[in-house]
Amino acid sequence: MKPGPIPSQRSPRMQKGNSHLPFFVDFLPTAALRLAAPRPMSEKKRRRTDAGPPAASTSASAASKKLRRPDSHAQGLRKQLKPDAEILASVREMYDAAQSAASSSKALTLSDLSLSAACREVSDRDAASVQLAIERAVLAMARSILAGRGFSFDVPSRAASNQLYVPELDRIVLRDKSSSRPFASLSTVRKATITARVLSLVYAVLRRDIHVTKRDLFYTDVKLFQDQSQSDAVLDDVSCMLGCTRSSLHVVASEKGVVVGRLVFTDDGDRIDCTKMGIGGKAIPPNIDRVGNLESDALFILLVEKDAAFMRLAEDRFYNRFPCIIVTAKGQPDVATRLFLRRMKTELKLPVLALVDSDPYGLKILSVYMCGSKNMSYDSSNLTTPDIKWLGVRPSDLDKYRVPEQCRLPMTEQDVKAGKDLLEEDFVKRNGGWVKELDMMVKTRQKAEIQALSSFGFQYLTEVYLPLKNQQWVTFSHGGYQDDRKAWTPYPSVGQMLNVDDVLLLNA
């Protein structure tokens, strides 16, 4: 601390100040000199000093060195980075491979397969055809009532037992099995009433050719719906029953997902440049049918689980150093973000890399993007983006990058159960790398968020971790390892660079 002025140097303002101020100004220099003066050392203390530091000090020194190890390790990883030009050249190879694969292969559909069980899928339909489907349903109800049979809705069952994972499509689909929802039954009368009400509301929205949010729909009849989750569930039932996507009903969710980076598109005719959207990014329009004319010079799409990591990437303009498009749904993926991601991959033919937390819920979120959710399996053909690469943060990264123990979190029993449940899923069993990582997570009972990397520095994610991950990914996924999602075979030249276990984890 800078000592106060001595009395002879006091300014006129100080001299005219409060009465107690001169006392402290006079006292501080004297006190500072007294504290700075060396004190005589006692004989006992002198003997202890001559004997050297005690064992406890040695332990403290060792502990101090141990705490400094992550920093030194981080510096070592930084030195492993190749020049950006070399990493970009390799990333471009990955981009070229994705472009070639998209051009030469045709996406399989349910109609291309001979499945033992019939499955139901929906498709985009225009407003006129959806209105016609509703009119036919209402007309059938009226005829049934006039015939004295009452009326009921045949609603496709979306129960978990009615879901089917199809390996050839790498997504979850819905079996074609329906259940009756009669108005005359006490157990289903309320659900049937809500279904009829939602049909009438959707019909009114379509006739006016407008879009409304799910929240708007709920507030049209709060006493009947009671909770928005009930109106949302029936809305999905209606979508599945009419054979159209939810966006075809003109009912959308509120804006949630955001995008930033090397992407230009039109939103209802307005040109949007996503490099000029600041650190908050551009909100993904809930009405995806308004989006058009996608243009990009990006080499890949980076899918991020959380808003905090997204903001770090946007503020550091990671997309300028490594041309990419950065997308996040800020947690659980919403329909608009899933549709937007699939559309970007399909139209721009870009590889997609994912950055999620190292916990079971991060992998669940990633699986929803890749294979679909069981709640909306009837629309998985439009909502899923297959072949997303799990870039990080992986359980093996915690030790590989020496994430400090104080930045790791112990898994709760619920976390462990979620991890074990994931290991039982068919789409996980099909991917050996995921199984190995999940096994490690469950056994170590440790998890970590993306923000744990900030222990090495707030910009470590953008300056070291992701560039190094891109460097490792490209080196080993295109330098001699071929993916059949079941077995990995290293070429000799690359096998000498890294052990096979590491390559399994990198390429899964």
N, C-alpha and C positions, 0 to 999 in steps of 0.2 A: 504494500500500500504506500502511496506517495505521502510523505509526512506533511503535516500542515505548516503554514508559514510561521516563522518565529515572530514574536511580538513586534520587532522593529520593522518587519516587512508586511504588517497587516494593512489591508486596503481600507480606505475610508468607510466603505460599505460594511466591512466586518467590524470596525470600531463602533459603528452606530447600531449594531445588531443587538440581539438579546443579551441580557446581563451575564448569562451562563456561558456564552460563546467564548469570550476571551479566556475564561478559565481553562476550557478544553484546548484552545489553541496554544496556551502557555504550557499546558501539561503534556501534550502529545510528544513534542520533541524530547523532553526529559525522560518520559516513559520509554520511548523508542531506544534511547541511548542505554537506559538501565537494562532493557531486555537483551540488547545486543552485546553488552559487556560480558566477557567470559567469567564464569563462576569457578571458584577453587574446587578441585575434585577431591572427594574424600579418599582416604587410603583404601577403604573397602572397594570403592568403585574402580580405583586405579588398578587393584589386583585383578578384578574381574575383567577389565579391559585388556590387561596384559595377557590374560589366559586365553583370549580369543573368544569368538562368538559361541554361545551354547548350541547344543544339538537342535533345539527348537528353531533357532535362526536358520540352520542348514535346511531344516524341513520347510520353513517358510520360503527360503530361496528356491528350493526345488518346486514348491507349489507355484511360486511366481513364474518359474520357467515353464511349468506345465500349462499355466494359463496363457502363456505367450505362444504356445505351440500352434494353435489354430491360425494366428496371424502369419507365422512363418510358413505354415503349410499353404495358406492362401496365396502368399507371395510365390511359393513354388509352383502352384497351379497356374498362376498368372504367367510365369515364365514358359510354361508349356504351350501357351497360345501361339499359333502360327500367325503370320501377317494376315490382315483382313482380306487382302486380295486372294491369298491361297484358299482361305475358308470359303470365300464367295465363289471361287471357281469350282470348288467341290459341291457347294450347295446348288450351283447351276446344273451340275450333273444330276442331282436328285430331282431338280425341276424338269429337266429334259426327260428323265425316265418316267416321271408322272405324266407328262404331256404325251409321250409315246404310248404308255399303257392305256390312257384314256381314249386315245384315237384308234387304237387297234382292237380294243376289247369292247364287247357289248354287255351292258348290265343285265343280269338275269332278273326275271320276274317270276311271280308265282305260276303264271300260265306256262312257263318253260319247264316246270318241274312236275313230276308225277308223285304227288304226296298221297299218303294213305288216308289222311283226313282232309276234308274240304275246309278251305280257309276263306275268310272274308276280308276284303280290302276296299277302301274308299278311294275316290278320285276327285279332282277339282271339277266343279260343275258351275255353269253360269247361273245367274239369279233366276232366269225364266224357268230352267229345268228344275231347280230346287222348289220354286213355287208350285210347279205342276205336281211334283212328288208329294208336297204337303196337301194339295187339293185332293189328290187321289186317296190319300190316307184318311182325310176327313170324310170324303164321300163314302168310303168303305165303312167308317164308323157309323154314319147316318143310316146306311142300309141295314147294318147289324141291329141298330136300335129299333128301327121300324119293323124289323122281322121278329122283335121280341127277345132277341138273344143278348141284349146289352152290348157293351163294347169292351174291347181290351186291346192293348198294344203288344205286338210281338217284338221284343227288344233283344238284340244280340247280347249274349252273356259276356261280360268283360271280367269275369272272375279269374283269379290267378290260375286256377286249375284248367282254364280254357285257353291258356297261352301256350305257344309252341315256338321253340327256337329252331330255326332252319339254318343249318350250317352252310348250305350252298349260297344262301342269301346273306348270311352273317347278320341276321336280325330276328327280332321277335315278331310273330304274326298271331292273328286271332283266329281260332277255330270257328267254323260257321255253325254255331249252336245258339239257339234263341230260347228265351223264357217268356212266359205270358205275364202280362201286367193288367189284370181285369179291374174294371171300375167297381164291380159288384162285390169284391172281396175286401173284408175289413183290413187285411194285412197289406193290401196294395192300393187301396182306394186313394190314399194321399199321394203316392208316387204317380198313379195314373192321372190324377188331377194336375200335378205339377207338369207332367209330360204334355198334357193338352194345353196348358197355359204357355209353356215354352214354345210349342209349335205355333200358337197364335201370335206370340210376340215376334218370333223369327219371320213369320209371314208378313207382318206389318213392316218390319225393317226392310225386307227385300222389296216390297212394293214401293217404298219410298226411295229405294236405291241409296241408302245411307249405311254407315257403319256405326256400331255401338260397342261399348266395352262390356265385359261380363259383369262389372259392377253396376253399370246402368241397368242391365237386365234384371239383376237382383232387386234393385230399388223400385222396380215397377210394381212389385207385389211382395213386400217384406213379410207381411203376416202369413202369407201362404208358404213362401220359401223358408222363412225363419233363419236360415244361415246360408251364406253364399256358396259354401261347399256343396249344398244340396242342389242349388240351381246349376252350378258348374257341372256336377255329375250327370244331371239329366240332359244338359246341353250336349255332353259327349254321347249320351245314349241316342239322342235325336240325330246327331251327326252320323253315327254308325247305322242307325235305323234307315235313314234316307240314302245312305251310300255316298255321302259327300264329305269333303274335308270340313273342318270347323270354320276355316276362313271363308268357305263357300256360303256359310250361313250369315256372313257379314257381322259376326260377333267376335271381337278380338279382346286380348288382354291389354292392360296398360303397358306403356313402354318400359322396358327393363334392360335389355341388352344394349351394348354400345360397341362401336367399331372405330378404329383409327388406323392410319397408315396409308399405304400406296394403293388407294382405291378411289375411283370416281364413278358415281352412278347418278341416275335421275330419280327423284322422289316426287311423283305426281307432276313431272315436267320440270322441276327445279333441279339444276345441276349441283351436285354435292361433291366437294373435294375433301376427302377424309384426312389429308395432310394439313388441313387448315382448321381443324376442329378443337385445338387446344388439348390440355391434358385430360379433359373430361370425355373427349371423343364425340362422335355423332350417334345419337340414339337410333337404334334399329327400328324402322317404322313397323308398327303392329300390322298394318295392311301391306303385306309383302307384294300383293298384286300391283301396288303403286310403284314398285321399284323396277327400274329397267336400265338398259344400256350400261352394263357393268364393264369397266375398263381398268386394267391394272398392269403395272410392270413389276409386280412383286414376284419373288421366287418361291414363297411359301406362305401359308396361313398359320399364325400362332394363336391357338385357342388357350385362353387363360381362365382359370377357375374364378379368381377373386378380383374385386375392384381395386384393392390396394396394389397388387402386382401390376395390374393394367395401368394404373396411374404412374407407377415408376417407369414402366416401359414407354409410356406416352411422353412423360416429361423429359426423359433422356433421349427421346426421338430414336429409339432403337431401330425403327423401320427405315431410317435413313442410312444407318450403318450397315444393316442387313435388310435389303428391300423385302418387306413383308406386310401383311395385313394382320392387325391384332384385334381379336374379338373376345368379349366376355359377356356372360349373362349374369354376372355378379352372384354366383352361387348356383342354385338349381336352375337348369336351363328351361327357358320359356319356349313356347311354340314358335314365336317370331324369330328368335335367335337360331333355333334349330333349322327352321326353313331357310333362313338367310345363309347359314353356314353351308348347307347342302347346295344351295343355288350357286354360291361362289365356287365351290369345288367342282360342280358339274359344268358351269359355263366357262370358268377360267382355267380349269384343269390343273389346279395347284395341289401340291402335297400339304397335308394338315398335320402339324405337330402340337401336342398338348402339354400344358404346364399346369399341374394340379397339386394339391396338398398330398403329403405322404401319409394318408390315412384311408380307411375303408370308404369314407364318404366321398373323397376325391375321386376314387376309382369308380364309385357308383355314378357320379356325375359324368365321368368320361364314358361309361358304358351306355348311359342314356343317349349321348350324342352319337355313339357308334351303332348300337344295336336297338335302341328305342326303349321306351318305358312300357311297362305292362299296362299302365292305365290307358295309354293311347296306342296300343299295339295294332289297332285296326287301321292306323294311318302311318305305319312305320315306313312304308315305301317312300313317303314324302318327307319324313322327319329325320331319317337317319343318314349319317355320313360315314360309310364304312372306311376302313383302312386309315384310321387316325393313329399316328405314332405317339406313344407315350414317352415324351422327352424327359420329363421329371415332374416333381421331385420323387425319386424312387426310394424305397427303404434302404437299398444298398448304397444310395448316395450319402446317407447320414454318416457312415463310417468312411466311405471313399473320399468324401470332401471334409471329413472330420468336423462335422457340425457339433459344437460344444454341448456337453450333457445338459447344461442349464437351459439350452434352447430346445431341447426335446421334451415331449410330453408323454407321461405314462398313459397307456390305453386303459379305458374303463372296461368293465365286463361287457357292457353294451357294445363297445368298439370291437372287442375280441369276437363277440358273437356275429357282428356284422361282417368281420373279415372272414370268419369260418363259413358264413352263409354264401359269401361271394365265391369261395373256393368250390362250392357245390353247384354253382351255375354252369350251364353247358358252355356258354360263350367264353368263360374263364378257363375251363378245362381244355378248351381247344387251343389256348395260347400258353405254351410252356413258360415263356418269360414272365407272364402275369402270375402264374402259379408259384414260381420260385420267389418272386418278390412278395407276394401275399403270405407265403409260408414264413418268410423271414420276418415280416411285420408281426404276425401272430406269435411267433416264438420269442421275439425280443420284447414284445408288448410295448413298443415305442412308436410314436408318431411325431410328425413335425409339419409345421405350416411352411409355405413358401417364404414367409417373412423370417424364418429362422436363418436364412442366408444373410440377412442384414447384420448378423453378429460379426461378419467379416468386413462390413462397410455397407452403407445404405445403397451404393450403386454396384455392389458386387454382383447382383443378379444380372444386370445388363452389361457390365464390363468384363466379367470373368465367366460366371456360371453358364449362361446361355451361349456365348461364343464357343466355350470349351465343349459344351454339349453338342452344338452343331458340328464342331470339328470332329468329335469322336463319332457322332452318329453317321456322318457322311463317310468318314474313313472306313468304318467297319460294315456299313450297310451296302456300300457300293465298291468296296475294295476286295471282294472275294467271298462274301457270305450270301447265300441264296436262301430266301424265306419260303418254306412251304407250310409255315405256321405249326409244324410238328417237329421238324428236325433241322439242325443247322450243320452245315458242312464247311469247315474252313479250308481255303486254299493254303498250301504250305507257306507262301510268302507272307500272308497276313497272320497265320496262326502263330508265327514266331513273335509277332508284335504284342499280342494280348492273349491271355488264357481264354479258353472256350467259354467258361462260366461268365466272364465279363461280357463277351460278345453276345451270349444268350440274352443278358439283361439289356444290353444296348439296343438290340434290334427287335425286341418283343413288342 
